[in-house]
Amino acid sequence: MTARLCLAITAGVCLSMTPLIAPAQPATALQPFQVVGDAIPESLTRMPGDAVRGRALVANRQAGLCLLCHTGPFPEERFQGNLAPDLAGAGSRWSAGQLRLRLADAKRFNPQTIMPAYYRIDGLARVAPAWQGKPVMSAQELEDVVAFLQTLKN
């Protein structure tokens, strides 16, 4: 199944991607989490993420969509974004909990961010019917990305 995912970058400008994978999981499968300050300190899965799978998600333009806005240590990937912070050194700048919140729902600490919510299903605008009620990433995928980003130290 394919679906259209639209990420609003600025007023009037929208980038569309057609993911090659199906939406992660149904709304009822969202794991509850607690935000403490600017972080989600506890893992969503209670298991460590897999950094190898996380890197693959970050570099995949149809799954993670990260390189649409971010640049990072991916020499094999051309045309990386420049709208958001460089992912190089992310593990030095942010804790695992801070990265987890930024991925799950960055608007919780910065209402003006252009970062999409990868683990939220409510209060979103212009969501394609196939994606309604489904997060962009599963809890495990989010933990895998956190594990990878934690490896990016200066």
C-alpha positions as CSV (number, residue, x, y, z in Angstrom):
1,M,0.0,0.0,0.0
2,T,1.2,3.5,-0.7
3,A,0.0,6.8,0.8
4,R,0.8,10.4,0.3
5,L,2.5,12.2,3.2
6,C,2.7,16.0,3.1
7,L,5.2,17.8,5.2
8,A,4.4,21.6,5.5
9,I,7.7,23.4,5.3
10,T,6.6,27.0,5.1
11,A,3.3,28.7,4.4
12,G,2.2,27.8,0.9
13,V,5.0,25.3,0.3
14,C,4.5,21.6,0.8
15,L,6.7,18.6,-0.1
16,S,5.0,15.4,-0.9
17,M,6.5,11.9,-0.6
18,T,5.0,8.6,-1.5
19,P,6.3,6.1,1.1
20,L,7.0,2.6,-0.1
21,I,6.0,1.1,3.2
22,A,2.6,0.9,4.8
23,P,1.7,3.1,7.8
24,A,3.4,1.8,10.9
25,Q,0.5,0.7,13.2
26,P,-3.1,1.4,14.1
27,A,-3.9,4.2,16.5
28,T,-4.8,1.8,19.3
29,A,-1.2,0.5,19.3
30,L,0.4,3.8,20.4
31,Q,2.3,3.3,23.5
32,P,1.7,5.8,26.3
33,F,4.6,8.0,27.3
34,Q,5.3,10.7,29.8
35,V,7.0,14.0,28.8
36,V,9.4,15.3,31.5
37,G,10.7,18.7,30.6
38,D,12.0,18.5,27.1
39,A,12.3,14.8,26.9
40,I,10.6,11.4,27.0
41,P,13.0,9.7,29.4
42,E,11.6,6.1,29.1
43,S,11.8,4.0,26.0
44,L,8.5,3.5,24.2
45,T,9.2,-0.2,23.9
46,R,11.1,-0.9,27.1
47,M,13.7,-2.4,24.8
48,P,16.8,-0.8,23.3
49,G,16.6,0.3,19.7
50,D,18.8,-1.1,16.9
51,A,21.2,1.5,15.6
52,V,21.7,-0.3,12.3
53,R,17.9,-0.3,11.6
54,G,17.8,3.3,12.8
55,R,20.4,4.4,10.3
56,A,18.5,2.7,7.5
57,L,15.3,4.5,8.5
58,V,17.1,7.9,8.7
59,A,18.8,7.5,5.3
60,N,15.6,6.1,3.6
61,R,13.8,8.9,1.8
62,Q,10.6,6.9,1.6
63,A,10.5,5.8,5.3
64,G,12.1,8.2,7.7
65,L,12.1,11.3,5.4
66,C,14.8,12.7,7.6
67,L,17.2,13.8,4.8
68,L,14.4,15.9,3.3
69,C,15.2,18.5,5.9
70,H,18.4,17.4,7.7
71,T,22.0,16.7,6.5
72,G,24.2,14.2,8.2
73,P,27.0,11.7,7.9
74,F,25.6,9.9,4.9
75,P,28.2,10.3,2.2
76,E,26.3,8.0,-0.1
77,E,23.2,10.2,0.0
78,R,23.0,13.2,-2.4
79,F,20.8,16.2,-2.0
80,Q,20.5,16.3,1.8
81,G,18.3,19.0,3.4
82,N,19.4,22.2,5.0
83,L,16.3,23.4,6.8
84,A,17.0,21.6,10.1
85,P,20.0,20.9,12.3
86,D,22.8,18.7,11.0
87,L,22.4,15.2,12.4
88,A,26.2,14.9,12.9
89,G,26.9,15.1,16.6
90,A,23.2,14.7,17.5
91,G,24.2,12.2,20.2
92,S,26.4,14.8,21.8
93,R,23.9,17.6,21.7
94,W,20.8,15.7,22.9
95,S,20.0,12.9,25.3
96,A,18.1,9.8,24.2
97,G,15.0,11.2,25.9
98,Q,15.3,14.6,24.2
99,L,15.8,12.9,20.8
100,R,12.7,10.6,21.6
101,L,10.5,13.7,22.1
102,R,11.8,15.5,19.1
103,L,10.9,12.5,17.0
104,A,7.6,11.7,18.6
105,D,6.2,15.2,18.7
106,A,8.6,18.2,18.6
107,K,5.7,20.7,18.9
108,R,5.5,19.7,22.6
109,F,8.5,21.9,23.3
110,N,8.6,24.1,20.2
111,P,5.1,25.0,18.8
112,Q,6.7,26.7,15.8
113,T,8.9,23.8,14.6
114,I,8.6,22.4,11.1
115,M,9.6,19.0,12.4
116,P,6.7,16.5,11.7
117,A,5.3,14.4,14.5
118,Y,6.4,10.8,13.9
119,Y,4.5,9.3,16.8
120,R,1.4,11.3,17.1
121,I,-2.0,10.8,15.5
122,D,-4.3,13.5,16.9
123,G,-4.5,17.2,16.0
124,L,-2.8,16.8,12.6
125,A,-3.9,18.7,9.5
126,R,-4.2,17.4,5.9
127,V,-3.5,13.7,6.6
128,A,-4.1,11.3,3.8
129,P,-7.0,8.9,4.4
130,A,-4.6,5.9,4.5
131,W,-2.6,7.5,7.2
132,Q,-5.4,8.8,9.4
133,G,-5.1,7.3,12.9
134,K,-1.6,5.9,12.2
135,P,1.8,7.2,13.3
136,V,4.5,7.7,10.7
137,M,6.8,5.4,12.8
138,S,6.1,2.5,15.1
139,A,7.4,2.7,18.6
140,Q,10.2,0.3,17.7
141,E,11.2,2.3,14.6
142,L,11.4,5.4,16.7
143,E,13.6,3.7,19.3
144,D,15.8,2.4,16.4
145,V,16.3,6.0,15.2
146,V,17.0,7.2,18.7
147,A,19.6,4.4,19.1
148,F,21.3,5.5,15.8
149,L,21.3,9.2,16.6
150,Q,22.9,8.4,19.9
151,T,25.9,7.0,18.1
152,L,26.5,10.3,16.3
153,K,29.0,11.8,18.8
154,N,31.4,14.6,18.1
